[in-house]
Amino acid sequence: MKQALSVALAAALATFALAACQAPTKPDQAAAATVPVAPEAAANPLFTPSPLALEYPQFDQIEDVHFGPAFDRGMAEQLQEIGAIVDNPAPPSFDNTIIAMERSGQILNRATTVFFSLVGADTNDARKAIQADYSPKFAAHRDAIYLNPKLFARVASLYERRSQLGLDAEGTRLVERYYDDFVRAGAKLAPAEQARLKQMNAELARLGTRFSQNVLAEVNASAIVVDSREELDGLPADAIAAAAEAAKARKLDGKYVLALQNTTGQPPETYLSNRALRQRIHEASVTRNSRGNDYDNTAIVAQIMKLRLERAQMLGYPDYASYSLANQTAKTTAAVNKMLGELAPAAVANARREAADLQKMIDREQKAKGTKSFKLEPWDWAYYAEKVRKAKYAFDEAQLKPYLEAKNVLENGVFYAAGQLYGLRFKQRTDLPVYQPDLLVYDVYNEDGTQLAIFIEDMYARPSKRGGAWMNAYVQQNRLFGTKPVVANHLNVPKPPAGEPTLLTWDETRTMFHEFGHALHGMFSNVTYPYFAGTSVPRDFVEFPSQVNEMWADWPSVLANYARHYQTGAAMPKALLDKVMAAAQFNEGFRTTEYLGAAMLDQNWHQIQQLAAVPAAADVMAFEAAALAKDGIAYAPVPPRYRTPYFSHIMSGYAAGYYSYIWSEVLDADTVEWIKQHGGLTRANGDRFRDTLLSRGGSKDALDLFRDFTGGEPDIKPLLERRGLAAPGAKTKAPARH
């Protein structure tokens, strides 16, 4: 698979370099000499495909001690495979070069897939140490393969003759993508430049690991300890119970612990009447990873940005953003800047109007109490927004939660919509091993009874789990190996005390639908080559299908099937749902502004074009403030959704790519309108979406897939109307497409 191949290829050649320093041996002897053999090596479950259904991971057999030997053997084995390609005396062909690379590194792919999935979902000290140890080795491995001149010569030869190879469209695209990957990895650079590139990549891998581990550690270290229940006035009973459980886990019986999420805003701020506590939570949140402790990330940010800029310029780009965007649908920084720049003024104007309403609410409330009013601050926004929502629409979020029991939402909402739209059926199974006891596992069947996939739902937050929500694939579909998908969704819903129901907020409900859109993208994959499987699409396209799937959360027939009181079974009253829908654009100025603040901050960091302009650690936060002010998105009551030192997206796969959520939302909003105009929740629409887009992975140009489904070009108007940034009927243009 594309990502696994990149990682696997890199690690293998690092081992090859070690083997080359020893006495000449046969390839299998070289592997044995350089791979540490642990006592349990013969029984290492990562050495062979899992015997479980669809190669589902053997979580009950895999131990941390297995990862290192599997990485080492996997790298050595792949080196042999790459060596066989390079040394093949036959002229380069699609089969003996491209397909051979697709087939390489199976042990390493299997081991890294399971390992990095667990690092995100359930890490521990041993896994952190392994990650820190192997991240630079994997980077070196990738470089060793992508910077192999003989291997690149074979790929380049095929690329130049691709129209004469007799390949179908997917095969031709595979040759083109491999060639582009080699070039972007530095295959055309001079040897001295490649040597420097290898150093930079190893250092970036090391720094990225430290950054992510610091973020998780600081989230846990910054949790707020509250001494009394009285201080938690306003917080829902289930949240108070969860805070008490969290305190017990820290041996703080009688106290309460409010765990932080990896966003600037924190959920308890919506409910807590104690303004001083809200301020404590906010300040703990926004100062994370920049307060001079062991988890401070400002120096790491400065180093990463310098290395990324140097790397991009070495590869011929003016800045890292230009390098990153070149193989996305946006293509250029100009296109991204244009979209963000056009959205920002309207978003901030909306936020200011919302702030005026909140300030009026504060003034009225303080006057009624006979106390002096105060100026709206960031820690006040969520609390008073909820009060204004109640006043305007006569409902609050707490009214919804009894109708949104988590497993019921999943099975009778998310799964039900997928059944209506695509004919899917789901059957829970409890015989497969899990890495946490509260995971849910399902077989997924097509309408004709054939098995499509296995799906894992990992719902709950825990200290060992990174923040946010995401999907990953343990096994990806492809016809080359004949595999079917095993995919997982991960949320961070607070776990209630034993025996209590898991009641979701409306945002958590939409998130569950959203993440299942990613899962469908992975499960419906129907491609030949691992490189293109599932969600292997441009970063600024990958969120599009998942955003579309959110539309079914409030679709009347779907909602009627799952929105039922967890105790009585009574349906959610229509009047309550009507209020939810009427409030759909409420607080949209805030949401858009906090998102754009983060997206524009990302671009500012990655559009720096002089090494001297990269700020030192002490100036990182000042750079952030100046960048937000320059772009007109600096509005004190609405800080960015992520601040630089805990902005994990842009330190990993979304570097210069956080814009992609709203870029994808243009496609999403346009597609939702198309579906509504063509009958909504119908099998015809589902089959069309599956056949023309969801099943194609990265095997075709992303925007062509969009056009195949809608029959037209993207239109930004539905997005502007959805976010309250343009009046219905206003004339708008889509963002530039290149």
C-alpha positions in Angstrom: 0.0 0.0 0.0 1.1 3.5 -0.7 1.9 4.7 2.8 3.1 1.3 4.0 5.3 1.0 1.0 6.9 4.3 1.7 7.6 3.4 5.2 8.6 -0.2 4.4 10.8 0.7 1.5 12.7 3.2 3.7 13.4 0.8 6.6 14.5 -2.0 4.3 17.5 -0.1 2.8 18.7 1.0 6.2 19.1 -2.7 7.0 20.7 -3.3 3.6 23.4 -0.7 4.3 24.3 -2.6 7.5 24.4 -5.9 5.7 26.7 -4.4 3.0 29.3 -3.7 5.7 29.7 -7.3 6.5 31.4 -10.2 4.7 29.6 -11.2 1.5 26.7 -13.5 2.2 23.6 -14.8 0.5 20.6 -12.5 0.8 18.9 -14.8 3.4 22.2 -14.9 5.4 22.4 -11.2 5.3 18.9 -10.9 6.7 19.6 -13.3 9.5 22.8 -11.5 10.4 21.2 -8.1 10.7 17.8 -9.0 12.2 17.8 -9.4 16.0 16.1 -12.7 16.8 14.1 -12.7 20.1 13.4 -15.9 21.8 9.8 -15.7 20.7 10.7 -14.9 17.1 9.5 -18.2 15.7 6.0 -17.6 17.2 5.8 -13.9 16.2 2.3 -13.4 14.9 3.4 -10.5 12.7 5.6 -12.7 10.5 2.7 -14.3 8.7 -0.8 -13.2 7.7 -3.3 -13.5 10.5 -5.4 -16.8 10.2 -8.5 -14.9 11.5 -11.3 -13.8 9.2 -10.2 -11.4 6.5 -6.7 -11.4 8.1 -8.1 -9.5 11.2 -5.2 -8.8 13.5 -4.5 -11.2 16.3 -4.7 -8.6 19.1 -4.6 -11.4 21.7 -1.4 -12.8 20.4 0.5 -9.6 19.5 2.8 -8.3 22.2 5.0 -5.2 22.3 8.1 -7.4 22.2 7.0 -8.7 18.7 7.2 -5.3 17.0 10.9 -4.7 16.9 11.8 -8.2 15.4 8.9 -7.8 12.9 10.2 -4.4 11.8 13.7 -5.7 11.5 12.8 -8.9 9.6 10.3 -6.9 7.5 13.0 -4.4 6.5 15.5 -7.1 5.7 13.1 -9.1 3.7 12.0 -6.1 1.7 15.6 -5.2 1.0 16.0 -8.5 -0.6 12.9 -8.0 -2.7 14.1 -4.6 -3.8 17.5 -5.9 -4.5 16.0 -8.6 -6.8 14.2 -5.9 -8.7 17.3 -3.8 -9.2 19.5 -6.7 -10.1 17.0 -8.3 -12.5 18.9 -8.6 -15.9 15.6 -8.5 -17.8 14.5 -5.1 -19.2 12.2 -3.1 -16.9 8.6 -4.2 -17.2 5.4 -3.3 -15.4 5.4 -6.7 -13.8 9.1 -7.0 -12.8 9.3 -3.5 -11.5 6.1 -1.8 -10.5 4.1 -4.9 -9.5 7.2 -6.3 -7.8 7.4 -3.2 -5.7 3.6 -3.4 -4.9 4.2 -7.0 -3.6 7.2 -6.1 -1.5 7.4 -5.5 2.2 4.4 -7.6 3.4 5.8 -8.3 6.9 6.8 -4.7 7.3 3.5 -3.5 6.1 1.6 -5.8 8.4 3.7 -4.8 11.4 3.7 -1.1 10.9 0.0 -1.0 10.2 -0.9 -2.7 13.5 1.8 -0.8 15.4 0.9 2.7 14.3 -2.8 2.0 14.7 -2.2 1.0 18.3 0.1 3.9 18.9 -2.8 6.2 18.1 -5.5 4.3 19.8 -3.9 2.6 22.8 -0.3 3.6 23.4 2.0 2.8 26.4 5.5 3.5 27.4 6.9 0.5 25.5 5.2 1.6 22.3 6.4 5.1 22.8 10.0 3.9 23.1 9.6 1.7 20.0 8.2 4.6 18.0 11.0 6.9 19.0 13.6 4.2 18.2 12.2 3.2 14.8 10.8 6.4 13.3 14.2 7.6 12.0 15.0 4.0 10.9 11.8 4.0 8.8 12.7 7.3 7.3 16.1 6.0 6.4 14.5 2.9 4.9 12.2 5.0 2.7 15.1 7.1 1.5 17.3 4.2 0.8 14.7 2.8 -1.7 13.4 6.0 -3.2 16.9 7.3 -3.6 18.2 4.1 -5.2 19.4 5.3 -8.7 19.1 1.9 -10.4 15.6 1.4 -9.1 14.6 4.9 -10.2 16.1 4.3 -13.6 13.8 1.3 -14.1 10.7 3.3 -12.9 11.7 6.3 -15.2 12.1 4.0 -18.2 8.6 2.7 -17.7 7.2 6.2 -17.1 8.7 7.4 -20.4 7.2 4.4 -22.3 3.9 4.2 -20.3 1.7 4.8 -23.4 3.4 1.8 -25.1 3.1 -0.7 -22.3 -0.5 -1.8 -23.1 -1.8 -1.0 -19.7 -5.3 -0.2 -18.7 -6.0 3.3 -17.1 -5.3 2.1 -13.5 -2.0 0.5 -14.5 -0.9 3.6 -16.4 -1.8 5.8 -13.4 0.2 3.5 -11.1 3.3 4.0 -13.2 2.8 7.8 -13.1 2.2 7.9 -9.4 5.3 5.8 -8.7 7.4 8.1 -10.9 6.1 11.2 -9.2 6.7 9.7 -5.7 10.4 9.0 -6.6 10.9 12.5 -8.0 9.2 14.1 -4.9 11.4 12.0 -2.7 14.6 13.4 -4.3 15.5 10.7 -6.9 16.7 13.4 -9.3 19.0 15.2 -6.8 22.8 15.0 -6.9 24.4 12.5 -4.5 25.5 15.2 -2.1 22.0 16.7 -1.9 20.5 13.2 -1.4 22.9 12.7 1.5 21.6 15.9 3.1 18.1 14.9 2.4 18.5 11.6 4.2 19.8 13.5 7.3 16.8 15.8 7.2 14.3 13.1 6.8 15.7 11.1 9.7 15.6 14.3 11.9 12.1 15.1 10.8 10.9 11.7 11.7 12.5 11.9 15.2 11.1 15.4 15.8 7.6 14.4 14.6 7.6 11.5 17.0 8.6 13.8 19.9 6.0 16.3 19.0 3.1 13.8 19.0 4.2 12.2 22.2 4.6 15.6 23.9 1.0 16.5 22.8 -0.5 13.4 24.4 1.6 13.7 27.5 0.7 17.4 27.9 -3.0 16.7 27.5 -2.8 14.3 30.4 -0.5 16.5 32.5 -2.8 19.5 32.0 -6.0 17.9 33.2 -7.9 20.2 35.6 -8.3 18.9 39.2 -11.4 20.3 40.9 -11.8 20.0 44.6 -15.6 20.0 45.0 -18.8 19.1 43.2 -20.1 22.6 43.8 -17.5 24.1 41.5 -18.9 21.9 38.7 -22.3 23.6 38.8 -24.0 23.3 35.4 -22.0 20.3 34.2 -24.3 17.4 33.2 -24.5 14.5 35.7 -22.9 12.0 33.4 -19.9 14.4 32.9 -19.6 14.8 36.6 -19.6 11.1 37.1 -16.9 10.7 34.5 -14.8 13.4 36.1 -15.1 11.5 39.5 -14.0 8.3 37.8 -11.1 10.0 36.2 -10.0 11.3 39.6 -10.2 7.9 41.1 -8.0 6.6 38.4 -5.4 9.1 39.5 -5.9 8.2 43.1 -7.6 11.5 43.8 -10.7 10.1 45.5 -13.2 12.8 46.4 -12.0 15.1 43.7 -12.9 15.6 40.1 -10.6 15.6 37.0 -11.6 17.3 33.8 -9.5 15.8 31.0 -8.6 18.0 28.1 -9.2 17.3 24.5 -6.6 18.3 21.8 -8.5 21.3 20.7 -8.4 24.9 22.0 -12.1 24.9 23.1 -13.0 22.4 25.8 -16.5 20.8 26.1 -17.0 21.6 29.9 -16.8 25.3 29.0 -20.3 25.0 27.5 -21.9 24.1 30.9 -19.8 25.4 33.8 -21.4 28.4 35.6 -18.1 28.9 37.5 -16.4 31.5 35.4 -13.0 31.2 37.2 -13.0 27.4 36.5 -13.8 28.1 32.8 -10.9 30.5 32.7 -8.6 27.8 34.3 -9.6 25.3 31.7 -9.1 27.7 28.8 -5.7 28.9 29.9 -4.6 25.3 30.6 -5.7 24.5 27.1 -4.1 27.3 25.1 -0.8 27.2 26.9 -0.3 23.5 26.3 3.1 22.6 24.9 4.4 26.1 25.2 4.9 26.6 28.9 8.5 25.7 29.3 8.1 22.3 30.8 9.4 18.9 29.5 6.6 18.8 26.9 7.2 22.2 25.4 7.0 21.9 21.6 8.1 25.4 20.5 11.7 24.4 19.8 10.5 21.3 17.9 8.2 23.5 15.8 11.1 25.8 14.9 13.3 22.9 13.9 10.6 21.2 11.9 9.8 24.3 9.9 13.4 25.0 9.0 14.0 21.4 7.9 10.8 21.3 5.8 11.7 24.6 4.1 15.2 23.4 3.3 13.8 20.1 2.0 11.2 21.8 -0.2 13.7 24.3 -1.7 16.2 21.5 -2.3 13.4 19.8 -4.4 12.8 22.9 -6.4 9.9 24.6 -4.6 9.8 28.1 -3.1 8.3 26.9 0.2 7.0 23.7 1.8 3.3 24.6 1.1 4.1 24.7 -2.7 5.7 21.3 -2.4 2.8 19.8 -0.4 0.1 21.2 -2.6 1.6 20.1 -5.9 0.0 16.7 -5.9 -3.3 17.8 -4.2 -6.4 18.9 -6.0 -5.7 22.6 -5.0 -2.3 22.5 -6.7 -1.1 25.9 -5.7 -0.8 28.2 -2.7 -2.5 30.9 -4.7 -5.7 28.8 -5.0 -5.7 28.0 -1.3 -5.0 31.6 -0.2 -7.7 32.8 -2.5 -10.4 30.6 -0.9 -9.3 31.2 2.7 -8.9 34.9 2.1 -12.4 35.2 0.6 -14.0 33.3 3.4 -12.3 35.0 6.3 -13.9 38.5 6.3 -17.4 37.1 6.2 -16.6 34.5 8.9 -15.2 37.1 11.3 -18.1 39.5 10.6 -20.5 36.7 11.5 -18.5 36.0 14.7 -18.6 39.6 15.7 -22.4 39.7 15.3 -22.6 36.6 17.4 -20.3 38.1 20.0 -22.6 41.2 20.2 -25.5 38.9 21.1 -23.4 37.1 23.7 -22.3 40.4 25.2 -25.9 41.5 25.5 -26.7 38.3 27.3 -23.8 38.8 29.7 -24.9 42.4 30.4 -28.5 41.4 31.1 -27.5 38.5 33.3 -25.1 40.6 35.4 -27.6 43.5 35.7 -30.2 41.0 37.0 -27.7 39.8 39.6 -26.8 43.4 40.5 -23.2 42.9 39.7 -20.8 44.6 37.3 -20.7 43.2 33.8 -17.6 42.0 32.1 -16.2 41.8 28.6 -16.7 38.6 26.7 -13.6 36.4 26.8 -12.8 33.1 25.0 -13.7 31.1 28.0 -17.1 32.7 28.1 -18.1 32.0 24.5 -19.4 28.4 24.7 -21.2 29.1 27.9 -23.1 32.1 26.8 -23.6 30.8 23.3 -25.6 27.9 24.9 -27.6 30.5 26.8 -28.4 32.5 23.7 -29.3 29.3 21.8 -31.8 28.4 24.6 -33.3 31.9 24.4 -33.5 32.0 20.6 -34.5 28.4 19.9 -35.9 27.2 23.3 -33.7 24.1 23.6 -30.3 23.1 24.9 -28.0 20.3 24.0 -28.9 18.4 27.2 -32.4 17.9 25.9 -31.1 15.8 23.0 -28.7 13.5 24.8 -31.3 11.0 26.2 -32.3 10.3 22.6 -28.8 9.7 21.4 -27.6 6.5 23.1 -24.3 5.6 21.4 -24.8 2.0 20.3 -28.3 2.8 19.2 -27.1 5.7 17.1 -24.5 3.4 15.6 -26.7 0.4 14.8 -30.1 2.1 14.1 -28.7 5.3 12.7 -25.3 5.0 11.0 -25.8 1.3 10.0 -29.5 1.9 9.1 -28.6 4.7 6.7 -25.9 2.5 5.1 -28.5 -0.2 4.7 -31.0 2.0 3.0 -28.5 3.7 0.7 -26.2 0.8 -0.1 -28.0 -2.4 0.9 -25.5 -3.2 3.6 -26.2 -5.5 6.6 -24.2 -5.7 9.9 -23.8 -8.5 12.4 -22.0 -8.0 15.6 -19.5 -10.6 16.6 -17.8 -11.1 19.9 -15.4 -14.0 19.0 -12.6 -11.8 17.6 -9.9 -10.5 19.9 -9.8 -6.8 20.7 -7.1 -4.5 22.2 -9.7 -2.9 24.5 -12.7 -4.6 26.0 -15.2 -1.9 25.0 -14.6 -2.2 21.3 -17.5 -3.2 19.0 -16.8 -5.5 16.0 -19.1 -6.2 13.1 -19.2 -8.3 10.0 -20.4 -6.2 7.1 -22.3 -7.9 4.2 -23.4 -6.8 0.8 -27.1 -7.1 -0.1 -26.4 -10.4 -1.9 -25.0 -11.9 1.3 -21.3 -11.8 0.4 -19.0 -10.4 3.0 -17.7 -6.9 2.3 -15.6 -6.1 5.3 -15.1 -6.2 9.1 -15.7 -3.0 11.0 -14.4 -2.0 14.4 -15.9 0.8 16.5 -13.5 2.3 19.1 -15.7 4.8 20.8 -14.3 5.9 24.1 -11.6 8.4 25.2 -8.7 7.2 27.4 -5.3 8.5 28.4 -3.6 6.1 26.0 -5.5 7.4 23.0 -4.7 10.5 21.0 -7.4 13.2 20.6 -9.9 13.7 17.8 -11.7 11.2 15.7 -10.3 9.1 12.8 -10.5 6.0 10.6 -7.8 3.5 9.9 -7.5 0.3 7.9 -5.9 -2.8 9.3 -6.3 -4.6 6.0 -7.1 -2.8 2.7 -8.9 -4.2 -0.3 -7.0 -5.0 -3.5 -7.3 -7.6 -6.2 -3.5 -8.1 -6.4 -3.5 -9.9 -3.0 -7.2 -10.7 -3.0 -7.7 -9.0 0.4 -10.9 -7.5 1.8 -11.0 -4.5 4.2 -10.8 -4.5 8.0 -11.4 -0.9 9.0 -11.9 0.9 12.3 -13.4 4.2 13.5 -12.1 6.0 16.5 -14.0 8.6 18.6 -13.2 10.2 21.9 -16.5 10.0 23.7 -16.2 10.2 27.5 -16.8 6.8 29.0 -19.6 6.8 31.6 -19.3 4.9 34.9 -20.2 1.2 34.7 -23.9 0.6 34.2 -24.6 4.1 32.9 -25.6 4.7 29.3 -23.3 6.4 26.8 -25.3 9.5 25.7 -23.9 11.5 22.8 -24.1 15.2 22.1 -25.4 16.2 18.6 -21.8 17.0 17.5 -20.6 13.5 18.6 -23.5 12.0 16.7 -22.5 13.8 13.5 -19.0 12.8 14.1 -20.0 9.2 14.2 -21.7 9.6 10.9 -18.7 11.5 9.5 -16.2 8.8 10.5 -18.3 6.1 9.1 -18.2 8.0 5.8 -14.4 7.3 5.8 -15.1 3.7 6.8 -17.4 3.3 3.8 -14.7 4.8 1.5 -12.4 2.1 2.8 -14.9 -0.8 2.8 -16.2 -0.1 -0.7 -12.7 0.0 -2.3 -12.6 -2.0 -5.5 -9.2 -1.5 -7.0 -6.5 -3.8 -8.4 -3.4 -2.3 -6.8 -2.7 -1.7 -3.1 -1.4 1.8 -3.9 -4.9 3.0 -4.7 -6.9 1.2 -2.1 -9.6 2.8 0.1 -8.9 6.3 1.2 -5.6 6.6 -0.8 -6.7 9.9 -2.4 -5.4 13.5 -2.2 -5.6 14.9 1.3 -7.9 17.7 0.2 -10.3 15.1 -1.2 -10.3 12.5 1.5 -12.7 14.4 3.8 -15.3 14.8 1.1 -17.0 11.4 1.2 -17.1 11.5 5.0 -18.6 15.0 5.1 -21.3 13.8 2.7 -22.2 10.9 5.0 -23.0 13.5 7.8 -26.2 14.4 5.9 -27.9 11.3 7.0 -27.7 12.2 10.7 -30.7 14.4 10.5 -32.4 12.8 7.5 -36.0 12.4 8.7 -36.4 8.7 8.1 -33.0 7.9 9.6 -33.4 10.1 12.6 -36.8 8.6 13.3 -35.2 5.2 13.3 -32.5 6.0 15.9 -33.4 9.1 17.9 -35.3 7.3 20.7 -35.2 7.9 24.5 -32.8 5.4 26.0 -35.2 4.6 28.9 -38.7 4.8 27.3 -38.0 4.2 23.7 -40.1 7.2 22.8 -39.2 9.0 19.6 -37.5 12.4 19.8 -40.3 15.0 19.6 -40.6 16.6 16.2 -40.7 20.0 17.9 -37.3 19.4 19.4 -35.8 18.3 16.1 -37.3 21.3 14.4 -35.5 23.5 16.9 -32.2 21.7 16.2 -32.7 22.2 12.5 -33.7 25.9 13.0 -30.5 26.4 14.9 -28.3 24.7 12.3 -26.4 27.9 11.4 -26.3 29.2 15.0 -22.7 30.0 16.1 -21.5 29.3 12.6 -19.4 32.5 12.6 -17.5 31.1 15.6 -17.0 27.7 14.1 -15.8 29.0 10.7 -13.5 31.6 12.3 -11.8 29.1 14.7 -11.3 26.7 11.8 -10.0 29.4 9.4 -7.6 30.6 12.1 -6.0 27.2 12.2 -6.0 26.7 8.4 -4.5 30.1 7.7 -1.9 29.6 10.5 -0.9 26.4 8.8 -0.4 28.2 5.5 1.6 31.0 7.2 4.0 28.5 8.7 4.5 26.5 5.5 4.7 29.5 3.1 7.8 30.9 4.7 10.4 31.3 2.0 13.6 32.2 3.8 15.3 30.1 6.4 16.2 33.3 8.3 12.5 34.1 8.6 11.7 30.9 10.5 11.2 32.1 14.1 13.3 30.7 16.9 11.6 28.8 19.7 11.2 31.9 21.8 9.4 33.6 18.9 7.0 30.9 17.8 4.0 32.3 19.6 4.7 35.8 18.5 4.9 34.5 14.9 1.5 32.9 15.4 0.0 36.1 16.7 1.4 38.2 13.8 0.2 35.8 11.2 -3.3 35.8 12.5 -3.4 39.6 12.6 -1.9 39.9 9.1 -4.7 37.6 7.7 -7.5 39.5 9.4 -8.5 36.4 11.3 -7.2 37.5 14.7 -10.3 38.0 16.8 -9.5 37.6 20.5 -12.8 35.9 21.7 -12.3 33.2 19.0 -8.8 31.7 19.1 -7.8 29.2 16.4 -9.1 25.7 16.8 -5.5 24.6 17.3 -2.5 26.6 18.4 0.8 25.9 16.9 2.4 23.8 19.7 -0.4 21.3 19.8 -1.5 21.5 16.2 -0.9 17.8 15.6 -2.5 17.8 12.1 0.2 20.0 10.6 3.0 18.1 12.2 1.9 14.9 10.6 -0.1 14.1 7.4 -1.8 17.4 7.1 1.2 19.7 6.8 0.1 22.7 4.7 -3.1 20.7 4.3 -5.5 21.8 7.1 -7.4 23.9 4.5 -8.5 20.6 3.0 -11.5 20.3 5.3 -13.2 23.3 3.9 -11.9 22.6 0.4 -13.5 19.2 0.6 -16.7 20.8 2.0 -17.2 22.6 -1.3 -17.5 19.2 -3.0 -19.5 17.9 0.0 -22.1 20.7 0.0 -22.5 20.6 -3.7 -22.9 16.8 -3.6 -25.5 16.9 -0.8 -27.6 19.3 -2.9 -27.3 16.9 -5.9 -28.4 14.0 -3.8 -31.4 15.9 -2.4 -32.4 17.0 -5.9 -32.3 13.4 -7.1 -34.4 11.7 -4.4 -32.3 11.7 -1.3 -31.9 8.4 0.5 -32.3 5.9 -2.4 -30.5 2.9 -3.5 -30.0 4.5 -6.9 -28.1 7.4 -5.4 -26.2 5.1 -3.1 -25.2 2.7 -5.9 -24.1 5.7 -8.1 -22.0 7.2 -5.3 -20.5 3.8 -4.6 -19.8 2.8 -8.2 -18.5 6.2 -9.5 -16.6 7.4 -6.5 -16.4 5.4 -3.2 -15.1 2.3 -4.9 -12.4 3.9 -7.0 -10.0 4.9 -4.3 -7.1 6.8 -5.9 -7.3 4.9 -9.2 -8.5 8.0 -11.0 -8.1 11.8 -10.7 -10.1 12.9 -7.7 -11.9 15.8 -9.3 -12.8 13.5 -12.2 -14.4 11.2 -9.7 -16.5 14.1 -8.4 -17.5 15.0 -12.0 -18.4 11.4 -12.7 -20.9 11.5 -9.8 -22.4 15.0 -10.1 -21.9 15.5 -13.9 -20.6 19.0 -13.3 -18.0 21.3 -11.9 -17.8 22.2 -8.1 -20.0 25.1 -7.1 -19.1 26.9 -3.9 -22.6 28.4 -3.4 -24.1 25.5 -1.3 -21.1 25.8 1.1 -21.6 29.5 1.6 -25.3 29.1 2.2 -24.7 26.2 4.6 -22.2 28.3 6.7 -24.3 31.4 6.6 -21.6 33.3 4.6 -23.9 34.2 1.6 -27.5 34.8 1.2 -29.4 32.1 -0.8 -29.4 32.9 -4.4 -26.3 35.0 -4.3 -24.0 34.6 -7.3 -20.7 32.9 -6.3 -17.8 31.3 -8.0 -16.1 28.0 -7.2 -12.5 28.2 -5.9 -9.9 28.1 -8.7 -9.1 24.6 -9.8 -5.9 23.8 -11.6 
